[in-house]
């Protein structure tokens, strides 16, 4: 047999001998995939039953005239198309709830972010053991029960409460904060800022500590002052952190419910009626189709505002 024939035989033998290895690797990956699905299947089933199915059902319900009377015959309801959405925007209370929620968001988000950023900057520049105590103190309202928060703030904001007593010492007569249509919503915004500023403070503090020191030192050597370093170096590098904080707080504020439910019941004269509170009331009235439509209007608002925030605060690098 010639050398070329032996070489050809060897060449033909190599693919055959190497063939089972990829098949074994593919079989091993398939087994690993099956094991992974076996472990995740309970979560997938629970998530589908308690999240996906209700979401799809509520979305379909928003296009029907489903009410509490139809619970026993859910498939006998009538398809209403966009009638529920048209009815929503024809309801003055819903339109007012949109305005209340908009004011809560437009005022609450910038104030909360500004206060949280100021606290994070102060804590980032501070040293000593007392700083840890301050971090815990500012974050404590986040983990405090809304009922406990409501009791404290009711005492603070009642006509003879702590806030009016403090104002009286400087000769100012405070209003009836929670029962005055002009002051009820600002009072809830003030409580929401106090309760949520700790979350953003922790996020912003983590972002500030991740800013490279050499970049700040380079700006200092170039003669940049404290404000210039903050505006031109720290804040641009903090954009992803600011975006995260803005989206988190926006989703919470657009869905604000507990503050109005516990403190004012949506009053006085619907001055603290949020979209979430309106949706809750419609469910209570048995108008399930209308309530579902209201919840998806709120979902669309959250998606649009998040998109705007991504456009404004995303990293430019």
C-alpha positions in Angstrom: 0.0 0.0 0.0 1.4 3.4 -1.0 2.0 6.2 1.5 -0.7 8.3 -0.1 -3.2 5.5 0.4 -2.3 5.2 4.1 -2.6 8.9 4.4 -6.0 8.8 2.8 -7.1 6.0 5.1 -6.0 8.0 8.1 -7.9 11.0 6.9 -11.0 9.0 6.5 -10.7 7.5 10.0 -10.4 10.8 11.8 -13.9 12.1 11.2 -15.4 8.8 12.3 -13.3 8.7 15.5 -14.2 12.3 16.4 -17.9 12.0 15.6 -19.3 10.7 19.0 -17.7 13.5 21.0 -20.0 16.4 19.8 -23.0 14.0 20.2 -22.0 13.3 23.8 -21.6 17.0 24.5 -25.0 17.7 23.0 -26.6 14.9 25.1 -24.9 16.3 28.2 -26.3 19.8 27.5 -29.7 18.4 26.9 -29.6 16.6 30.3 -28.5 19.8 32.0 -31.3 21.7 30.3 -33.8 19.2 31.4 -32.5 19.3 35.0 -32.7 23.1 34.9 -36.3 23.1 33.6 -37.2 20.5 36.3 -36.0 22.8 39.1 -37.5 25.9 37.6 -40.8 24.3 36.5 -42.6 24.9 39.9 -41.8 28.6 39.8 -42.9 28.8 36.1 -46.2 27.1 36.9 -46.8 29.4 39.9 -45.8 32.5 37.9 -48.1 31.5 35.0 -51.1 30.8 37.3 -50.8 33.8 39.5 -49.3 36.4 37.1 -49.6 35.6 33.4 -53.1 34.2 33.5 -54.5 37.1 35.7 -52.7 39.7 33.5 -54.1 38.2 30.3 -57.6 37.9 31.9 -57.7 41.4 33.2 -56.5 42.8 29.8 -59.3 40.9 28.1 -61.8 42.0 30.8 -61.0 45.6 30.0 -62.7 45.1 26.6 -65.9 43.7 28.1 -68.8 44.9 30.3 -67.8 42.5 33.1 -69.4 43.4 36.5 -69.9 41.7 39.8 -73.2 40.2 38.5 -71.3 38.2 35.9 -69.0 36.3 38.2 -71.1 33.1 38.0 -71.3 33.4 34.2 -68.0 34.9 33.2 -68.3 33.7 29.5 -71.7 35.3 29.0 -70.3 38.9 29.2 -70.6 41.2 26.1 -67.6 42.4 24.2 -67.5 46.2 24.6 -64.5 47.1 22.5 -63.0 50.5 23.6 -66.3 51.5 25.4 -64.8 51.1 28.9 -61.8 53.3 27.9 -64.1 55.9 26.5 -66.3 55.8 29.6 -63.2 56.3 31.7 -62.2 59.5 30.0 -65.8 60.6 30.2 -65.8 60.3 33.9 -64.9 63.6 35.7 -63.6 61.7 38.7 -61.2 59.6 36.6 -59.9 62.7 34.8 -59.4 64.4 38.2 -57.5 61.3 39.4 -55.2 61.6 36.4 -54.5 65.2 37.4 -53.9 64.4 41.1 -51.5 61.5 40.1 -49.7 63.8 37.7 -49.2 66.5 40.3 -48.0 63.8 42.8 -45.4 62.6 40.3 -44.4 66.0 38.9 -43.7 67.4 42.3 -42.8 64.3 44.3 -40.1 62.8 42.0 -37.9 65.9 41.6 -38.1 66.7 45.3 -37.4 63.2 46.4 -34.5 62.8 44.0 -33.0 66.2 45.0 -33.2 65.5 48.7 -31.9 62.0 48.3 -28.9 63.2 46.2 -28.1 66.0 48.7 -28.2 63.5 51.6 -26.0 61.0 49.6 -23.5 63.7 48.8 -23.3 64.8 52.4 -22.9 61.2 53.7 -20.3 60.4 51.0 -18.1 63.3 52.2 -18.6 62.6 55.9 -16.4 60.4 58.0 -16.8 58.7 61.4 -19.0 56.3 63.2 -22.0 58.7 63.3 -22.4 58.3 59.5 -23.6 54.7 59.7 -26.2 55.8 62.3 -27.4 58.5 59.9 -27.7 56.0 57.0 -29.8 53.7 59.1 -31.9 56.6 60.4 -32.7 58.0 56.9 -33.5 54.5 55.6 -35.7 53.5 58.6 -38.9 55.0 57.2 -38.6 52.7 54.1 -39.1 49.6 56.2 -41.7 51.1 58.5 -45.3 50.0 58.2 -47.6 52.4 56.5 -50.0 52.1 59.4 -47.4 53.3 61.8 -46.3 56.0 59.4 -50.0 57.2 59.1 -50.4 57.3 62.9 -47.3 59.5 63.3 -48.2 61.8 60.4 -51.8 62.1 61.4 -50.6 63.4 64.8 -48.1 65.7 63.1 -50.7 67.1 60.6 -53.8 67.4 62.7 -55.0 71.0 63.5 -53.4 70.9 67.0 -50.5 68.6 66.0 -46.8 69.1 66.1 -46.4 71.0 62.8 -49.0 73.6 63.6 -47.6 73.9 67.2 -44.2 74.6 65.6 -45.6 77.2 63.2 -47.5 78.9 66.1 -44.2 79.5 67.9 -43.2 81.9 65.0 -46.7 83.5 64.8 -48.1 81.4 61.9 -51.5 79.8 62.1 -51.3 76.4 60.3 -54.1 75.1 58.2 -56.1 71.9 58.7 -53.6 70.0 56.5 -55.5 66.8 55.7 -59.0 68.3 55.4 -58.1 71.3 53.3 -58.4 70.8 49.5 -55.4 73.1 49.0 -53.1 71.3 51.5 -54.2 67.7 51.5 -52.2 66.6 48.4 -49.0 68.6 49.4 -49.3 66.9 52.8 -49.3 63.4 51.2 -46.4 64.4 49.0 -44.4 65.6 52.0 -45.1 62.2 53.7 -44.2 60.3 50.6 -40.9 62.1 50.2 -40.0 61.5 53.8 -40.9 57.8 53.5 -39.1 57.1 50.1 -36.0 59.4 50.3 -34.1 56.6 52.1 -34.3 54.2 49.2 -32.9 56.7 46.7 -30.3 57.9 49.2 -28.8 54.4 49.5 -28.8 53.9 45.7 -27.2 57.3 45.0 -24.6 56.7 47.8 -23.6 53.4 46.1 -23.3 55.2 42.8 -21.2 58.0 44.3 -18.8 55.6 45.9 -18.3 53.9 42.5 -17.1 57.1 40.8 -13.4 56.7 40.2 -11.2 58.9 42.4 -8.6 59.5 39.7 -11.3 61.2 37.6 -12.2 63.6 40.4 -8.5 64.2 41.2 -7.9 65.0 37.5 -10.7 67.6 37.5 -9.3 69.1 40.7 -5.9 69.4 39.2 -7.4 71.2 36.2 -8.8 73.8 38.6 -12.4 72.7 38.7 -14.3 73.8 41.8 -16.6 71.7 43.9 -19.7 72.6 42.0 -18.0 72.2 38.6 -16.7 68.8 39.6 -20.2 67.8 40.7 -21.9 69.1 37.5 -19.3 68.0 34.9 -17.8 64.9 36.4 -20.0 63.3 39.2 -23.5 63.7 37.7 -22.6 62.5 34.2 -21.0 59.4 35.7 -24.0 59.0 37.9 -26.5 58.9 35.0 -27.2 55.1 35.2 -27.8 55.4 38.9 -30.1 58.4 38.5 -32.0 56.5 35.9 -32.5 53.5 38.2 -33.7 55.8 41.0 -36.0 57.8 38.8 -37.7 54.7 37.4 -38.1 53.1 40.8 -39.6 56.1 42.4 -41.8 56.9 39.3 -43.4 53.5 39.4 -44.1 53.9 43.1 -45.5 57.4 42.8 -47.7 56.7 39.8 -49.3 53.9 41.8 -49.6 55.8 45.0 -52.5 54.4 47.0 -51.6 53.7 50.6 -51.1 57.3 51.5 -54.5 58.4 50.2 -56.3 55.3 51.5 -54.9 55.5 55.0 -54.7 59.3 55.5 -57.5 60.9 53.5 -59.7 58.3 51.8 -59.2 60.2 48.6 -60.7 63.4 50.0 -61.5 66.1 50.7 -63.6 66.5 47.6 -61.4 64.0 45.7 -58.4 66.3 46.0 -56.2 63.2 46.8 -58.0 60.7 44.5 -55.2 58.9 42.6 -55.7 56.6 39.6 -54.9 53.6 41.8 -57.4 54.6 44.4 -60.0 55.2 41.6 -59.3 51.7 40.3 -59.7 50.2 43.8 -63.1 52.0 44.2 -64.3 50.6 40.9 -63.4 47.1 41.9 -65.3 47.7 45.1 -68.3 48.9 43.1 -68.2 45.7 41.1 -67.2 47.5 37.8 -64.5 45.0 37.0 -64.3 45.9 33.3 -64.0 49.6 34.0 -61.4 48.9 36.8 -59.3 46.8 34.5 -59.3 49.5 31.8 -58.2 52.1 34.4 -55.4 49.8 35.5 -54.1 49.5 31.9 -54.3 53.2 31.4 -52.0 53.5 34.5 -49.7 50.8 33.0 -49.4 52.7 29.8 -48.6 55.9 31.7 -45.8 54.1 33.6 -44.4 52.7 30.4 -44.4 56.1 28.7 -42.8 57.9 31.6 -40.1 55.2 31.9 -39.4 55.6 28.2 -39.0 59.3 28.6 -36.6 58.8 31.6 -34.5 56.3 29.6 -34.2 58.9 26.8 -33.2 61.7 29.2 -31.0 59.9 31.7 -29.4 57.1 29.8 -25.6 57.1 29.6 -24.1 59.1 26.7 -20.9 57.1 26.5 
